Amino acid sequence: MGGVVAAGRVRWWARFGAVLLVAVVALGGGAGAGVAADDADSPAGYLAAQLRKSPVYLSDQLPRTNPLSARPAFVKEAKRTGVPTYVLVLPGSGVRYGDGLLAAVHDRLGKDGLYLQFGGDGGRPEVATFGVDVPARAAASATTYELPYDAGTLETFRHFVDVLRSGQATERAERGGEAGEEPDKLYTSRTDRANQSFLTGILLTGVPLLIVAVGWYTRRWRGGKGPGLRLLVPVAAATALAIGVGAPLVFDDTRSDGDPVPTAADMRARTDRLARAMRSGPVHVDPLAAGLLSRGELGRLRKRAERLDVPVHLAVVPLDTADESAGDGELLAKKLHSRLGSRGDGVYVIADAAADGELEIVNYGAKVDSAALYDATEDLRFGTDEESHGASDEESDDGGGRLFSRLDEALRIIDRLPSAPPGDPYLDPLAPDDPVTEDELPALYSGDLVPGTLMGAVAALAALGVTAAGLGIARRTGLGKASAAARRAPGGAGRGAASGGGTAPQTPARPSTGWLRRTARRELDELNDEFERLSDTLPDAARTRVWDCLDAATLLLDQEGDNRVDADADAPTLAAGLALIRAGRGALDDGRHHRGSGTGRVRLCTLNPLHGPATATGKLKLPGETSGARSRPVCAGCRAALHVRGTASPSTRAARTADVVGARLLCLRAPGAARSAPYEPYHRVPGPLEAPHGVGGGQGPTTEEIVRRVREQLGVH
């Protein structure tokens, strides 16, 4: 009997232990599932899951620059590295992935190798290595130095792999850093094509007319000696034919970039994905935007959306100019409604995946007044400081609180709107550029070709006038015979001495944002070091002027306060900062050599403020001005370029001045403009260098005006 009892106790303890083990496993499994869910909800977890399917992940939100159909080309390049390589091509506009994204993806993927992250338009790749020994950072630096800004993502990746395999990544990175020069563009922009058409037009008419006119006049001047019209006309015609046939062979680019051309499937991939997700619920957050809204906030938004009397489709997604809607949330809403059909009727709320991104609220078939909806939500379309007053400091820092409050308020407004017949959008969105043709260049024989032909005729006549004047002077003075004798005499060369003249700092007339950022960073550090070293030796007035320029430039270029030039600073901001740096450099040099008193206003070169302080004047007319040319402050280099020697005619001087202005005038892209946007004269572009009231460049900006504008803009007094 005791043995039976003992055996029963053993079985009871065994059963109890089994139940306890099952409970522990269940609890642990549940906790693990929760962690896995949290991990999958993060961008890093989502990207790691995608890399398990393929070592290259192209976001479907960049079809205009990096379509999904280009993945095989990226995979091919990844295999050439010689080590396991994982590539992420992600939208960069407004999306905040946080620091250490590649490390977080590696931790979740659990595979060693080379990890790279690219933005939608190429640029410097983010790199990280885990368990492999390759000079990835040096290769990334060399790629940045060796490729121009118009190289796309695939070309950037291909160049990176070439550098990595070269065995000279470190040396090439060092050489690129020392050179500090922007490489020539890889592709022809639309502006370049317009210039090519203009030049072709000039050559088509200018060169043949020049041959005929100058040849005929020279024959007449020589008393009938030399080729006549019977020879000159065929030669001119043959020249025109050669130019007409040869120009398309020289200017043979057909596209403004090398991005792969998207297919129809590429262009609808994201819309199809979002439509599938939105069929399962009223609120959807793109995986790359995960973390902007907490689970609690998402739950509250879903409950509020489900309780509304009208259907609501809310999506938080990155909006990028390279996506199928060209970054337009209203257009994305239209595409989603078209994809969902009549079952998708309702109010669409499209939020850019950024703290203060655009919020588009559009009615497609919901029973609300579209005009009232537009008016009631107008203040929510762009983030403002007032919207974050109720958020905690932590929420304000990451933007989640602001985004949630805007979305929550939008749903409240929709709930309060009176009922109305099913409506359409208050304003129809503009159609985006065709993804195939938007990067195609116009034909060479189009656009500015006709103005170029007219200018060619004018230039030929001007050259004829100069030739006639020169030959007339030679005849009256006998210089023609003297020059001929000099050429025949032993050692006679007939060479003239080149005129000297001041030169401005090496500055392109159409600088890229990358060039401006690198130059400003380098020259700001140099000026800081030199001012700190020489400050005590400078006169008070010079020290004050240098300090004002240096302080304003630092405020403008380092608004984040991390002692580095801001990575998101636009071209007008960078140009103004660089102009201040060079003005400060000029004031420091003047003070060090005791030139000037350091008082009074210092004007910068009117043609290009990046040339530094003006030291001369030149008569010129800026684009857009209706009045004639007038005297303006310029640097010595621009003054030398504007100067016309001899007794040139007014038309010749005007043509010369126009050419100099066109070649040396600083032109920038407006803030936020696309890569294909044209350059505009700096005084018309919004920013610290903009001319007041939209007029011309006046007498050129002064350093005092720029400093004052910067301090007013940033609220510093």
C-alpha positions in Angstrom: 0.0 0.0 0.0 2.8 2.5 0.8 4.4 1.7 -2.5 1.2 2.6 -4.3 0.9 5.9 -2.4 4.5 6.7 -3.2 3.9 5.9 -6.9 0.8 8.1 -6.9 2.8 11.0 -5.4 5.4 10.6 -8.1 2.8 10.7 -10.9 1.2 13.8 -9.3 4.5 15.7 -9.1 5.3 14.7 -12.7 1.9 16.1 -13.8 2.4 19.3 -11.8 5.9 19.8 -13.3 4.6 19.2 -16.8 1.8 21.8 -16.3 4.3 24.3 -14.8 6.7 23.7 -17.8 3.9 24.3 -20.3 2.9 27.5 -18.5 6.5 28.8 -18.5 7.0 28.0 -22.1 3.7 29.6 -23.0 4.6 32.8 -21.1 8.0 32.9 -22.6 6.7 32.3 -26.0 4.1 35.1 -25.6 6.8 37.5 -24.4 9.0 36.4 -27.3 6.1 36.9 -29.7 5.6 40.4 -28.3 9.3 41.2 -28.8 9.1 39.9 -32.3 6.0 42.0 -33.0 7.7 45.1 -31.6 10.7 44.3 -33.7 8.7 43.8 -36.9 6.9 47.1 -36.2 10.2 49.0 -36.4 11.9 50.1 -39.6 14.9 48.1 -38.7 12.8 44.9 -38.1 10.9 45.4 -41.4 14.1 46.0 -43.4 15.7 42.9 -41.9 12.7 40.9 -42.9 13.1 42.2 -46.5 16.8 41.4 -46.6 16.0 37.8 -45.7 14.2 37.6 -49.0 16.9 39.4 -51.1 20.3 41.0 -50.1 19.1 44.2 -52.0 16.0 46.1 -50.9 14.7 48.8 -53.1 11.8 50.8 -51.6 8.8 50.8 -53.9 8.5 54.5 -53.0 11.2 55.6 -55.4 10.1 54.3 -58.8 11.2 57.4 -60.7 14.8 57.0 -59.7 15.2 53.5 -58.4 12.4 51.3 -59.7 11.9 47.8 -58.4 12.8 46.4 -61.9 16.4 47.7 -61.3 17.0 45.2 -58.5 18.9 42.7 -60.6 21.4 45.4 -61.6 22.0 46.2 -57.9 22.3 42.5 -57.0 24.9 42.2 -59.8 27.0 45.0 -58.3 26.6 43.6 -54.7 28.1 40.3 -55.8 31.2 42.1 -57.1 32.3 43.3 -53.7 33.7 39.8 -52.8 32.0 39.8 -49.3 28.3 39.3 -48.2 26.7 42.6 -49.1 23.3 44.0 -48.0 21.9 47.1 -49.7 19.1 49.4 -48.7 17.8 52.1 -51.0 15.3 54.2 -49.0 13.4 57.4 -49.4 15.1 60.3 -47.6 12.6 63.1 -47.7 11.2 63.7 -44.2 11.8 60.1 -43.0 13.7 59.7 -39.7 15.2 56.3 -39.3 17.2 57.2 -36.3 21.0 56.8 -35.7 22.5 53.4 -36.3 19.9 52.0 -38.7 22.5 49.7 -40.4 23.6 48.3 -37.0 20.0 47.8 -35.9 19.3 45.9 -39.2 22.4 43.8 -38.7 21.4 42.9 -35.2 18.0 41.7 -36.4 19.2 40.0 -39.5 22.1 38.3 -37.7 24.3 38.0 -40.7 27.8 39.6 -41.0 28.9 41.4 -44.1 29.0 44.8 -45.7 25.9 47.0 -45.2 25.1 50.0 -47.3 22.2 52.6 -47.2 21.5 54.9 -50.2 19.1 57.7 -50.6 16.8 58.0 -53.6 19.1 60.3 -55.5 22.5 58.7 -54.8 24.9 60.8 -52.8 27.3 59.5 -50.2 26.3 56.0 -49.1 26.1 55.2 -45.4 28.3 52.1 -44.8 28.9 49.7 -42.0 30.9 46.5 -41.8 30.3 43.5 -39.5 32.7 40.6 -39.4 34.4 41.5 -42.8 37.6 43.5 -43.4 37.0 45.9 -46.3 37.8 49.7 -46.6 34.2 50.6 -46.9 34.4 54.1 -45.3 37.3 55.1 -47.5 35.5 53.8 -50.6 32.5 55.8 -49.7 34.5 59.0 -49.2 36.4 58.4 -52.5 33.0 57.9 -54.3 31.7 61.1 -52.9 34.8 63.0 -54.1 35.0 61.4 -57.5 31.4 61.5 -58.6 29.4 64.7 -59.4 26.0 65.4 -57.8 24.0 64.2 -60.8 25.2 60.6 -60.5 22.2 58.4 -59.6 22.1 55.7 -57.0 23.0 52.8 -59.3 26.0 54.6 -60.7 27.1 55.6 -57.2 26.9 52.0 -56.1 28.8 50.8 -59.2 31.5 53.4 -58.6 31.7 52.4 -54.9 32.3 48.8 -55.8 35.0 49.7 -58.3 36.8 51.7 -55.7 36.4 48.9 -53.1 37.9 46.4 -55.6 40.7 48.7 -56.7 42.9 48.2 -53.6 43.5 51.9 -53.5 40.4 53.1 -51.6 42.3 54.9 -48.9 44.7 56.7 -51.3 41.8 57.8 -53.5 39.8 59.1 -50.6 42.9 61.2 -49.5 43.5 62.5 -53.0 39.8 63.5 -53.3 39.8 65.3 -50.0 42.9 67.3 -51.0 41.6 68.2 -54.4 38.4 69.8 -53.2 37.0 70.2 -56.7 33.6 69.3 -58.0 33.9 66.6 -60.8 32.3 67.4 -64.1 28.7 66.4 -64.4 27.9 63.1 -65.9 24.8 64.1 -67.7 23.3 67.0 -69.6 20.6 69.0 -67.8 17.8 70.8 -69.6 19.6 74.0 -69.0 22.7 72.6 -70.6 20.6 71.4 -73.6 19.2 74.9 -74.0 22.7 76.3 -74.0 23.8 73.6 -76.5 20.9 74.5 -78.8 21.8 78.2 -78.5 25.4 77.6 -79.3 24.5 75.3 -82.3 22.3 78.1 -83.6 25.2 80.6 -83.3 27.6 78.4 -85.1 25.1 77.4 -87.8 24.7 81.0 -88.9 27.6 82.8 -87.4 30.5 80.8 -88.8 29.2 80.6 -92.4 28.3 84.3 -92.5 31.7 85.1 -90.9 33.5 83.2 -93.6 31.6 85.0 -96.4 31.6 88.5 -94.9 35.2 88.6 -93.6 36.5 86.8 -96.7 34.7 89.2 -99.0 35.8 92.3 -97.1 39.4 91.2 -96.9 39.4 90.5 -100.7 38.0 94.0 -101.2 40.6 95.5 -98.9 43.4 93.8 -100.7 42.3 95.1 -104.1 40.6 92.0 -105.4 43.3 89.5 -104.3 42.1 86.4 -102.4 39.2 84.0 -102.7 36.0 85.4 -104.1 32.4 84.6 -103.5 32.4 81.7 -105.9 34.7 79.9 -103.5 33.6 81.5 -100.2 29.9 80.5 -100.6 30.5 76.8 -101.1 33.0 76.7 -98.3 30.5 78.4 -96.0 27.8 76.0 -97.1 30.1 73.0 -96.4 30.9 74.5 -93.0 27.2 74.9 -92.1 26.6 71.3 -93.2 29.5 70.0 -91.1 28.2 71.9 -88.1 24.6 70.7 -88.7 25.7 67.1 -88.9 28.4 67.2 -86.3 26.5 69.0 -83.5 24.2 66.1 -82.8 27.2 63.8 -82.7 28.9 66.0 -80.1 25.8 66.8 -78.1 24.5 63.3 -78.2 22.9 62.9 -74.7 19.3 62.0 -74.8 18.5 61.9 -71.1 19.3 64.3 -68.2 20.3 61.4 -65.8 21.2 57.7 -65.8 18.4 56.5 -63.6 16.7 53.3 -64.8 13.4 53.9 -66.6 10.5 52.6 -64.6 7.8 50.2 -65.9 4.1 50.5 -65.4 4.3 47.9 -62.7 7.0 49.9 -60.9 4.8 53.0 -60.9 1.8 51.2 -59.3 3.7 49.0 -56.9 3.3 51.2 -53.8 -0.3 52.2 -54.7 -1.2 48.5 -54.9 0.5 47.8 -51.6 -1.2 50.7 -49.8 -4.6 49.8 -51.3 -4.3 46.2 -50.0 -3.4 47.5 -46.5 -6.2 50.0 -46.4 -8.8 47.4 -47.3 -8.2 45.8 -43.9 -8.6 49.0 -41.8 -9.0 52.7 -41.9 -5.5 53.6 -40.6 -2.3 52.5 -42.1 1.3 53.4 -41.2 4.0 52.6 -43.7 6.7 50.3 -42.3 9.4 52.9 -43.0 7.4 55.4 -40.9 6.9 53.0 -38.0 7.6 54.7 -34.6 6.2 58.1 -35.5 3.0 57.0 -33.8 2.9 54.8 -30.7 0.6 51.8 -30.4 -1.6 53.7 -28.1 -1.9 56.6 -30.5 -2.6 54.2 -33.4 -5.3 52.5 -31.4 -7.0 55.8 -30.5 -6.9 56.9 -34.2 -8.4 53.6 -35.4 -11.2 53.7 -32.8 -12.0 57.3 -33.7 -11.9 56.6 -37.5 -14.2 53.6 -37.1 -16.8 55.6 -35.1 -17.1 58.3 -37.8 -20.3 58.5 -39.9 -18.3 58.8 -43.1 -15.6 56.4 -44.2 -12.0 57.6 -43.6 -8.8 56.2 -45.2 -5.7 57.5 -43.2 -2.2 56.7 -44.3 1.1 57.8 -42.9 3.7 57.4 -45.7 6.9 59.0 -46.9 6.3 61.5 -49.7 9.2 61.9 -52.1 9.6 63.6 -55.4 10.8 60.3 -56.8 7.6 58.4 -55.9 4.7 57.7 -58.3 2.8 60.9 -57.2 5.9 63.1 -57.4 5.6 63.8 -53.6 2.0 65.0 -53.9 -0.3 63.6 -51.2 -3.4 64.7 -53.0 -2.4 62.8 -56.1 -1.6 59.7 -54.0 -5.1 59.9 -52.6 -6.5 60.1 -56.1 -4.5 57.0 -57.1 -5.6 55.1 -54.0 -9.3 55.9 -54.6 -8.9 54.8 -58.3 -7.3 51.6 -57.1 -9.9 50.9 -54.4 -12.9 51.7 -56.6 -16.4 52.6 -55.3 -15.6 50.7 -52.1 -12.9 53.2 -51.4 -15.3 56.2 -51.3 -14.5 58.4 -48.3 -12.2 61.1 -46.9 -8.5 60.4 -47.5 -6.0 61.7 -45.0 -2.5 61.4 -46.4 0.3 62.4 -43.9 3.9 62.7 -44.9 6.2 60.6 -42.7 7.7 63.6 -41.0 7.0 65.6 -37.8 5.9 68.7 -39.7 5.2 67.1 -43.0 2.3 68.0 -45.2 -1.1 66.7 -44.4 -3.5 66.3 -47.3 -7.2 65.8 -46.6 -9.3 65.1 -49.7 -12.8 64.0 -50.3 -13.6 61.2 -52.8 -17.3 60.3 -52.5 -17.8 60.9 -48.8 -21.1 62.7 -47.8 -19.4 65.9 -46.6 -19.0 69.3 -48.2 -15.6 69.4 -49.9 -15.3 73.2 -49.7 -16.1 73.1 -45.9 -13.7 70.3 -45.4 -10.9 72.2 -47.2 -11.5 75.4 -45.2 -11.8 73.6 -41.9 -8.6 71.7 -42.3 -6.5 74.3 -44.0 -4.5 75.1 -40.8 -3.6 71.5 -40.4 -2.0 71.0 -43.8 1.4 72.3 -42.5 2.8 71.7 -39.0 3.0 74.7 -36.8 4.5 75.4 -33.3 1.0 75.9 -31.8 0.1 72.3 -32.6 2.8 71.0 -30.3 2.0 73.1 -27.3 0.1 70.3 -25.6 2.8 67.7 -26.3 5.5 66.7 -23.9 9.1 67.6 -24.4 9.9 64.1 -25.5 7.0 64.1 -28.0 8.1 67.4 -29.4 11.6 66.1 -29.9 10.6 63.1 -32.0 7.6 64.7 -33.7 5.2 61.9 -32.8 3.1 64.0 -30.5 2.7 66.7 -33.2 1.7 64.2 -35.9 -0.8 62.5 -33.7 -2.4 65.7 -32.5 -2.8 66.9 -36.2 -4.3 63.6 -37.3 -6.6 63.4 -34.2 -7.8 67.0 -34.9 -8.4 66.1 -38.5 -10.7 63.3 -37.5 -12.5 65.5 -35.1 -13.1 68.1 -37.8 -14.4 65.4 -40.2 -16.7 64.2 -37.5 -18.2 67.7 -36.9 -18.8 68.5 -40.6 -22.5 68.6 -41.7 -23.7 65.9 -44.0 -23.9 66.7 -47.8 -24.3 64.8 -51.0 -21.2 62.7 -52.0 -18.5 65.1 -53.0 -15.3 65.4 -55.1 -12.0 67.0 -54.2 -12.3 70.8 -53.7 -9.2 71.2 -56.0 -8.1 68.6 -58.5 -4.4 67.8 -58.1 -2.0 68.6 -61.0 -0.9 65.7 -63.1 2.7 64.7 -62.4 5.4 64.5 -65.1 5.5 61.3 -67.1 8.1 59.1 -65.5 9.6 58.1 -68.9 9.7 61.5 -70.6 10.5 63.7 -67.6 14.2 63.0 -67.9 14.3 63.0 -71.7 16.2 66.0 -73.2 14.6 68.2 -75.8 15.9 67.7 -79.4 19.0 69.7 -80.1 17.3 71.5 -82.9 14.6 73.0 -80.8 14.2 75.5 -78.0 16.9 78.2 -78.1 18.1 77.2 -81.6 16.3 80.1 -83.3 17.5 82.8 -80.9 21.0 81.3 -81.4 20.8 81.6 -85.1 19.8 85.3 -84.8 22.7 85.9 -82.3 25.0 84.1 -84.8 24.1 86.6 -87.5 24.6 89.5 -85.2 27.9 88.2 -84.0 29.1 87.7 -87.6 28.1 91.3 -88.5 29.9 92.5 -85.3 33.0 90.5 -86.3 32.8 92.1 -89.7 32.7 95.5 -88.1 35.7 94.8 -85.9 37.6 93.4 -89.0 36.8 96.5 -91.0 37.8 98.8 -88.2 41.0 96.9 -87.7 41.9 96.9 -91.3 41.1 100.6 -91.6 43.4 101.5 -88.8 46.1 99.3 -90.3 45.7 101.0 -93.6 45.9 104.5 -92.1 48.8 103.8 -89.8 50.8 101.4 -91.9 50.7 98.8 -89.1 49.7 96.2 -91.6 52.9 96.5 -93.6 55.0 96.8 -90.4 53.4 93.7 -88.9 54.1 91.8 -92.1 57.7 92.9 -92.1 58.0 91.9 -88.4 56.7 88.4 -89.2 59.2 88.1 -92.0 62.2 89.4 -90.0 64.3 86.8 -88.1 63.0 86.3 -84.7 59.9 88.5 -85.3 56.9 87.1 -83.6 54.3 89.7 -83.5 53.1 88.6 -80.1 51.4 90.9 -77.6 51.7 90.9 -73.9 48.7 89.6 -72.0 47.1 92.1 -69.8 47.1 91.4 -66.1 44.2 91.7 -63.8 42.8 90.6 -60.5 41.2 87.2 -60.2 38.3 86.2 -58.1 38.3 83.1 -55.9 37.7 79.9 -58.0 33.9 79.8 -58.0 31.6 78.2 -60.5 28.8 80.4 -61.8 26.3 77.6 -61.1 27.7 75.8 -58.1 26.2 72.5 -56.9 24.9 72.2 -53.4 27.7 69.6 -52.7 30.4 72.0 -53.8 28.9 74.9 -51.7 28.7 72.7 -48.6 32.2 71.3 -48.9 33.8 74.7 -49.7 31.9 76.5 -46.9 32.9 73.8 -44.4 36.5 74.0 -45.3 36.8 77.8 -45.5 34.7 78.3 -42.3 37.2 76.1 -40.4 40.2 78.0 -41.9 38.7 81.4 -41.1 38.0 80.3 -37.5 41.5 79.1 -37.0 43.1 82.1 -38.5 40.9 84.6 -36.7 41.6 82.9 -33.4 45.4 83.1 -34.1 45.4 86.7 -35.3 42.6 88.3 -33.4 44.8 90.2 -30.9 46.9 91.7 -33.7 44.0 93.2 -35.7 42.7 96.8 -35.4 39.5 97.0 -33.5 37.4 97.9 -36.5 38.8 95.0 -38.6 38.3 92.6 -35.7 34.7 93.6 -35.3 34.0 93.2 -39.0 35.6 89.8 -39.2 33.7 88.7 -36.1 30.4 89.9 -37.5 30.9 88.0 -40.7 32.2 84.8 -38.9 29.4 84.9 -36.4 26.6 85.4 -39.0 28.1 82.7 -41.2 28.2 80.2 -38.3 24.6 81.0 -37.2 23.5 80.5 -40.8 25.4 77.3 -41.6 25.3 75.5 -38.2 21.7 76.0 -37.1 21.7 72.6 -35.4 24.6 73.8 -33.2 26.8 70.7 -33.7 29.8 72.6 -35.0 29.3 71.3 -38.5 27.7 72.7 -41.6 24.1 71.5 -41.6 23.6 68.5 -43.9 20.2 69.8 -45.0 21.2 73.4 -45.7 20.0 74.5 -49.2 22.0 76.2 -51.9 20.9 79.8 -51.1 21.8 79.4 -47.4 25.2 77.8 -48.2 25.9 80.5 -50.8 25.1 83.3 -48.3 27.3 81.7 -45.6 30.2 81.3 -48.1 29.9 84.9 -49.1 30.1 86.0 -45.5 33.1 83.8 -44.9 35.0 85.3 -47.9 34.0 88.8 -46.9 35.4 88.0 -43.4 38.6 86.7 -45.1 38.9 90.0 -47.0 38.5 92.0 -43.8 41.0 89.9 -42.0 43.6 90.3 -44.7 43.0 94.1 -44.8 43.4 94.3 -41.1 46.5 92.2 -41.0 48.2 94.4 -43.6 46.7 97.6 -42.2 44.8 98.4 -45.4 41.7 100.6 -44.9 40.1 101.7 -41.8 37.7 98.9 -41.5 34.7 101.3 -41.3 31.9 101.9 -43.8 29.8 99.5 -45.8 31.6 96.8 -47.8 29.8 95.8 -51.0 30.3 92.4 -52.5 30.8 91.7 -56.2 27.5 92.3 -57.9 28.0 89.5 -60.5 29.0 86.9 -57.9 29.0 87.7 -54.1 31.2 84.6 -53.7 34.0 86.5 -55.4 34.3 88.6 -52.2 34.4 92.4 -51.7 34.1 94.6 -54.8 37.3 96.5 -55.7 36.3 98.1 -58.9 33.2 99.0 -61.0 31.9 97.8 -64.2 29.0 98.8 -66.5 26.5 95.9 -66.8 22.8 94.9 -66.9 21.4 92.0 -64.9 18.7 89.6 -66.3 15.2 90.9 -65.8 16.1 94.6 -65.7 14.3 96.9 -68.1 16.7 99.8 -67.8 20.0 100.0 -69.5 23.4 99.0 -68.3 24.8 100.9 -65.4 28.0 101.1 -63.3 28.1 98.6 -60.4 30.6 97.3 -57.9 32.5 94.2 -59.1 35.6 92.3 -58.2 38.9 92.8 -60.1 38.4 89.6 -62.1 34.9 90.6 -63.3 36.1 94.1 -64.1 38.9 92.6 -66.3 36.4 90.3 -68.0 34.0 93.2 -68.7 36.7 95.5 -70.1 36.7 95.9 -73.9 39.9 97.1 -75.5 40.1 99.5 -78.5 37.3 101.3 -80.2 34.7 98.6 -80.2 31.2 99.5 -81.3 28.4 99.8 -78.8 26.8 96.6 -80.1 30.1 94.8 -79.6 30.5 96.1 -76.1 26.9 95.2 -75.3 27.4 91.6 -76.7 30.6 91.3 -74.7 28.9 92.5 -71.5 26.0 90.1 -72.0 28.4 87.2 -72.5 30.4 88.0 -69.3 27.2 88.4 -67.3 25.9 85.1 -68.6 29.1 83.3 -67.8 29.9 84.9 -64.4 26.6 85.7 -62.8 26.0 83.5 -59.7 22.9 81.3 -60.3 21.3 79.0 -57.8 18.4 76.6 -57.5 15.5 77.7 -55.3 15.1 75.9 -51.9 13.3 72.6 -52.4 13.6 72.7 -56.2 13.9 69.4 -58.0 17.2 68.3 -59.7 15.8 69.2 -63.1 14.7 72.7 -62.0 16.6 75.5 -63.8 19.1 77.8 -62.1 18.0 81.3 -61.3 20.1 84.5 -60.8 21.0 84.6 -57.1 19.2 88.0 -56.5 15.9 86.4 -57.4 16.2 83.3 -55.3 14.6 83.4 -51.8 17.4 83.7 -49.1 19.8 86.1 -47.5 21.2 87.1 -50.9 17.8 87.9 -52.4 17.4 91.5 -53.6 14.7 93.4 -51.8 11.2 93.6 -53.3 12.2 91.3 -56.1 14.1 94.0 -58.1 17.4 93.6 -59.7 20.7 93.2 -58.0 21.0 97.0 -57.4 24.5 98.0 -56.4 25.3 94.5 -55.0 24.7 93.2 -51.5 26.7 94.5 -48.5 28.1 92.4 -45.8 26.2 94.5 -43.3 22.9 93.8 -45.0 23.5 90.0 -45.1 24.5 90.0 -41.4 21.4 91.9 -40.5 19.2 89.6 -42.5 20.7 86.5 -41.0 20.3 87.7 -37.5 16.7 88.8 -38.1 15.9 85.5 -39.7 17.3 83.5 -36.8 16.0 85.9 -34.1 19.5 86.8 -32.9 20.2 90.4 -31.8 
